Amino acid sequence: MTLHTQVASRTAAQVLVDQLRIQGVRHVFCVPGESYLPVLDALHDSGIAVITCRNEGGASMMAEAYGKQTGRPGICFVTRGPGATNGSGGIHIAQQDSTPMILFVGQVESENRGRDAFQEMDYRAFFGGLAKWVAEVDEPDRMAEMVGRAFATAMAGRPGPVVLSLPHDVLPMASRSPDGGRIESIETAPGAEQMAALEALLAQAERPFLILGGSRWSAAALAQMARFAERFGIPVATSFRRQHHFDPLHPNYAGDLGLACNPKLVARVKASDLVIAAGARLNELTSQGYTLFDIPVPRMKLVHAYPGAEELGRVYHPHLAIHASPQAFAAALDTLTPAHTHDVTTEHQSYLDFSEAPMPQPGAVNLSQIMIWLRGHLPADAMICNGAGNYAGWIHRFYRFRTFNTQMGTICGFMGYGMPAAVAMKALYPERTVLAVNGDGDFLMNGQEFATAVQYGLPIIAVVLDNAMLGTIRMHQEREYPGRISATTLKNPDFAAMARAFGGFGATVEKTEDFAAAFLAAEKSGLPSVIHVKFDGDGISPTTTLNAIRKKALGA
């Protein structure tokens, strides 16, 4: 693309949109607002697809999902005040999930700043604890500079969100801002001494283990990790909601470290004498509530390879810290030579035994059977998008993610994510099968984005798992206050009828054997679809029932 000279032939808004084009942005997600009308006008002829959402929370989650999938910042525009507060959910997800994202938010006129003007907010104060960088473009001549820095900051080290405030009066001003170039991630490579130290540790280890997680991976880098595991004979686990980092049918795969994971896997990690954590933060869920390793110094030798230096030693003091991006670390592993290999048959068989066959569940609908049917029916590149709730445990245990970046769920457990994520993924990959798997309370937090799917002709399939309660909270409630149900019961609408009212396809499933026909009908319809699955709330998760929790709490 030809760069503009320092001639004031463009407005600041036009410069902003030109920078998005230079950075390769194909889609932006927004709820329009008068505070950034000049940007909307500049987008009109830009060639960038603008997806208008029904709520700023949905828009910001779509942008976060886009960034998670592509490795480059997802872009969201929201208006000032209410738009910014509604859109903050996506910023929290991007921070916790290490996702590159940029939120552009309107601001009051410069002359009214500090007067508590209509919808004015102090964005540095509001977003300061969430975003990697929060700034205001108060000079039109600095627009390209600020946008370029936003892209660089969002992708650097541990990726995350950036917020740029756009004063209403600055956007239509003439700008002499020259265009910047395309920003690329910096690949920090491990040192030769570190790799030699790792090779020595591997030679000494009798029970090594590898944990894969985090962002900034590529399919090629993960293939290199698989070769490393094969050559050295190391079992591999994936961190919470990063199951797509490793083929579950690979003979080295041992399972995922997340909620309700295989107890044998937890025991195996604890028994290791060497754990290599590659790209993973070792957060609360992956570390099983910070119980998997001793704090601050793990009892086994820990090697932690991570792209953000600030994360190394945050909770756990590693025996060997490697400040390197996942792709550079994976490439360096090819240079290592194994002194010996280890048998991983037991670990992989334990995973298969844990996830292969369906398990009993109260009522006429068995969610394990539905997930097993989906893993047999869906193509390998199908994408599963989900929010938060106990229902997700059925996905984690029984579905198998065979292809990189096909699992789109939040590390931070944010409800309402599945629907907007699915809309974004179908916009990005119109030829692929995209599912939003939701709980009932989960779906209604952003179910309005089904209208967005209908408007843009994006035939996602939303599976709504309805047990008429906020199941995760009910589970904890029954454990702590047995028999005293409070605020966790839901009276739900007819979700299939809702889908039809929006202009999509809807079907209701009340028996396991009816699910396949409903799903095939949804696919055949070619419309955005909702499959409303009603199941017995007692079967709260793959590991327990509410009745069992209640009896234990009552000492029965």
Sequence and secondary structure as in RCSB ss.txt:
>XXXX:A:sequence
MTLHTQVASRTAAQVLVDQLRIQGVRHVFCVPGESYLPVLDALHDSGIAVITCRNEGGASMMAEAYGKQTGRPGI
CFVTRGPGATNGSGGIHIAQQDSTPMILFVGQVESENRGRDAFQEMDYRAFFGGLAKWVAEVDEPDRMAEMVGRA
FATAMAGRPGPVVLSLPHDVLPMASRSPDGGRIESIETAPGAEQMAALEALLAQAERPFLILGGSRWSAAALAQM
ARFAERFGIPVATSFRRQHHFDPLHPNYAGDLGLACNPKLVARVKASDLVIAAGARLNELTSQGYTLFDIPVPRM
KLVHAYPGAEELGRVYHPHLAIHASPQAFAAALDTLTPAHTHDVTTEHQSYLDFSEAPMPQPGAVNLSQIMIWLR
GHLPADAMICNGAGNYAGWIHRFYRFRTFNTQMGTICGFMGYGMPAAVAMKALYPERTVLAVNGDGDFLMNGQEF
ATAVQYGLPIIAVVLDNAMLGTIRMHQEREYPGRISATTLKNPDFAAMARAFGGFGATVEKTEDFAAAFLAAEKS
GLPSVIHVKFDGDGISPTTTLNAIRKKALGA
>XXXX:A:secstr
     S S EEHHHHHHHHHHHTT  EEEE   GGGHHHHHHHTTSS EEEE SSHHHHHHHHHHHHHHHSS EE
EEE STHHHHHTHHHHHHHHHHT  EEEEEEE  GGGTTTT TT   HHHHHTTT SEEEE   GGGHHHHHHHH
HHHHHSSS  EEEEEEETTTTTSEE                HHHHHHHHHHHHH SSEEEEE SSS  HHHHHHH
HHHHHHHT  EEEETT GGGS TTSTTEEEEESTT  HHHHHHHHT SEEEEES    TTTTTTTTSS SSS SS
EEEEEES GGGTTSSS  SEEEE  HHHHHHHHTT   S     HHHHHHHHHHHSS    SSS  HHHHHHHHH
HHS TT EEEE SSTTHHHHHHH    STT EEE TT  TT HHHHHHHHHHH TTS EEEEEEHHHHHHHGGGH
HHHHHTT   EEEEEE SB HHHHHHHHHHSTT   S B     HHHHHHHHTSEEEEE SGGGHHHHHHHHHHH
TS EEEEEE  TT  BTTB HHHHHHHHHT 
